[in-house]
């Protein structure tokens, strides 16, 4: 979901309170995009970045980002935003969390793009990983072009856990949800004709769908995807 994100920047040596630091930049985007932009700012200017969400940045707790390592990577034209939430008993989920924390720590050292050691693949790398602030054993990350369902499937089988993956790259018409439960994998996604069910009205700056106006197309895409999931459940029942 897009939201307003605010970026403040100051040198690491600057001990002034963040309340005294002016807003460097503001724009609407997905959180994963904001995180990636904040990291690039930190690397470029060798400064600490404070990232806040909403229209009152000085009344909101912030995410603090400091990237001190240069790295070289081949930036692809499109990135897929992913959020995975693992399910299972607490002891096993702690092991999964430790694996993701290790990958996060490797990325902070400049090694962007990670896979668990037991995943033997040349594809499906987890990039720009960060842990969800609200959900247990839940992580946001990016992949090139499409979701890395195969890598998650290997993780799930390795630890005998389930997961729910939400993924989106609307520029390439990629939007879906994958559910892994009791070693059964179900992938629900929108196809090209689904994206033709709504239109963008230039005059109103809104998306039109079934007689209603929406500020963001993601709202409509979620409605369409939920319908597919519910229809499938009704067929199974």
C-alpha positions in Angstrom: 0.0 0.0 0.0 1.4 3.4 -0.9 1.8 6.0 1.8 3.5 9.3 2.4 7.1 8.8 3.4 9.4 11.5 4.8 13.2 11.4 4.7 15.6 13.3 7.0 19.4 13.1 6.6 22.4 14.1 8.7 26.0 13.0 9.1 26.6 10.2 11.6 28.7 12.5 13.7 25.9 15.0 14.0 24.5 14.7 17.5 21.6 17.1 17.1 18.1 15.8 17.7 16.2 14.7 14.7 13.4 17.2 15.5 15.9 19.9 14.5 16.7 18.3 11.1 14.6 19.5 8.1 12.7 17.1 5.9 15.0 16.3 3.0 12.4 14.6 0.8 8.8 13.5 0.7 6.8 11.3 -1.7 4.2 8.6 -1.9 5.4 5.0 -2.5 5.4 1.5 -1.2 7.4 1.0 2.0 9.9 -1.3 0.3 10.6 1.4 -2.2 11.0 4.0 0.6 13.5 1.6 2.3 15.5 1.1 -0.8 15.6 4.9 -1.5 16.7 5.6 2.1 19.5 3.1 1.8 20.7 4.6 -1.5 20.7 8.1 0.1 22.7 6.8 3.0 25.3 5.2 0.8 25.5 8.2 -1.6 25.9 10.9 1.1 27.5 8.7 3.8 24.8 9.9 6.2 22.2 8.5 8.5 18.6 8.6 7.3 15.5 8.8 9.4 12.4 7.4 7.6 8.9 8.2 8.8 5.5 7.5 7.5 2.5 9.9 7.5 1.9 13.6 7.4 3.3 14.3 10.9 6.9 13.1 10.7 7.9 14.7 14.0 5.1 12.9 15.9 5.9 9.5 14.5 8.6 6.9 15.5 11.1 6.6 12.7 13.2 3.9 11.0 16.9 4.7 11.1 19.1 3.6 8.3 22.9 3.9 7.9 24.6 2.2 5.0 28.4 2.5 5.2 29.4 0.0 2.6 29.6 0.5 -1.2 28.5 -2.3 -3.3 28.1 -3.1 -7.0 24.9 -4.7 -8.3 23.1 -5.0 -11.6 19.9 -3.0 -11.1 17.1 -4.5 -13.0 14.3 -2.5 -14.6 11.6 -4.0 -12.4 11.5 -5.3 -8.8 8.8 -7.4 -7.2 7.8 -6.4 -3.7 7.2 -9.4 -1.4 6.0 -9.9 2.1 6.2 -13.4 3.6 4.8 -14.6 6.9 5.8 -18.0 8.2 3.5 -20.2 10.3 4.3 -23.0 12.7 5.4 -23.6 16.2 7.5 -21.0 18.0 10.7 -23.0 18.3 10.9 -23.6 14.6 9.8 -20.1 13.7 12.7 -18.8 15.8 15.1 -20.9 13.6 13.5 -19.4 10.4 13.9 -15.9 11.9 17.5 -16.6 12.6 18.1 -17.5 9.0 16.6 -14.3 7.8 18.4 -12.3 10.3 21.7 -13.7 9.1 20.8 -12.7 5.5 19.8 -9.2 6.7 23.2 -8.8 8.5 25.1 -10.0 5.3 23.2 -7.4 3.3 24.2 -4.6 5.8 27.8 -5.5 4.9 27.2 -4.9 1.3 26.3 -8.4 0.1 22.9 -7.5 -1.5 21.0 -10.5 -2.6 20.9 -13.5 -0.3 19.7 -17.1 -0.1 19.9 -19.5 2.9 22.9 -21.8 2.7 20.7 -24.9 2.1 18.9 -23.4 -0.9 21.1 -24.4 -3.9 19.9 -22.1 -6.7 21.1 -19.4 -9.0 17.8 -17.6 -8.9 15.3 -16.3 -6.3 17.6 -14.1 -4.3 16.1 -12.2 -1.3 17.1 -8.5 -1.7 16.7 -5.5 0.6 15.3 -7.7 3.4 13.8 -6.2 6.5 11.7 -7.6 9.3 8.0 -6.6 9.7 7.5 -4.2 12.6 4.0 -5.7 13.4 3.9 -9.4 12.5 5.8 -12.3 14.0 8.2 -14.1 11.7 7.3 -11.8 8.8 9.7 -10.2 6.4 9.6 -7.8 3.5 12.0 -8.1 0.6 12.4 -7.6 -3.1 13.1 -10.0 -6.0 13.9 -9.5 -9.6 10.8 -9.4 -11.8 8.8 -12.1 -10.0 8.4 -13.7 -6.6 10.8 -16.4 -5.4 8.2 -19.0 -4.6 10.5 -21.9 -5.2 13.1 -20.6 -2.6 10.3 -20.2 0.0 9.0 -23.7 -0.8 12.5 -25.1 0.0 12.6 -23.1 3.3 9.2 -24.3 4.2 10.0 -28.0 3.6 13.4 -27.6 5.3 11.8 -26.4 8.6 8.4 -28.0 8.2 6.6 -24.6 8.3 3.9 -22.9 6.3 3.9 -19.4 4.8 1.7 -16.8 3.2 3.4 -14.7 0.5 1.9 -11.5 -0.9 3.7 -10.2 -3.9 3.4 -7.3 -6.4 5.1 -5.9 -9.4 2.2 -4.2 -11.2 4.5 -2.7 -13.9 4.9 -6.3 -15.2 1.3 -7.2 -14.2 2.4 -9.4 -11.4 0.1 -9.4 -8.3 -0.8 -12.4 -6.2 -0.8 -14.5 -3.0 0.8 -17.8 -2.4 -0.3 -20.0 0.5 1.7 -23.0 1.8 -0.2 -25.0 4.4 0.3 -28.7 5.4 2.9 -29.0 2.5 0.2 -28.0 0.0 1.1 -25.0 -2.2 -1.6 -22.8 -3.7 -0.8 -19.7 -5.8 -3.4 -17.2 -6.7 -2.6 -14.3 -9.1 -4.2 -11.8 -11.4 -3.9 -12.4 -15.1 -3.7 -9.8 -17.9 -7.5 -9.6 -18.4 -8.0 -8.7 -14.7 -6.0 -5.6 -15.2 -8.4 -4.5 -17.9 -11.3 -4.4 -15.4 -10.4 -1.0 -14.2 -9.4 2.3 -15.9 -7.5 5.4 -14.9 -9.4 8.7 -15.3 -7.0 11.5 -16.0 -9.6 14.2 -15.2 -10.3 12.9 -11.7 -6.9 11.4 -11.0 -8.6 8.2 -9.8 -9.1 4.6 -10.9 -12.6 3.6 -11.8 -13.9 0.1 -11.0 -17.5 -1.1 -10.9 -18.9 2.4 -10.6 -16.6 3.4 -7.7 -13.5 5.6 -7.6 -10.2 4.5 -6.0 -7.1 6.6 -5.3 -4.8 3.6 -5.7 -5.0 0.7 -8.2 -3.7 -1.7 -5.6 -7.0 -1.4 -3.7 -8.8 -2.7 -6.8 -6.2 -5.4 -7.4 -6.7 -6.7 -3.8 -10.5 -6.9 -4.4 -10.0 -8.9 -7.5 -7.5 -11.2 -5.9 -9.7 -11.8 -2.8 -12.5 -12.8 -5.1 -10.4 -15.4 -6.8 -9.3 -16.8 -3.5 -12.8 -16.9 -2.2 -14.2 -18.5 -5.4 -11.6 -21.2 -5.1 -12.4 -21.9 -1.5 -16.1 -22.2 -2.4 -15.3 -24.7 -5.2 -13.3 -26.8 -2.7 -16.0 -26.7 -0.1 
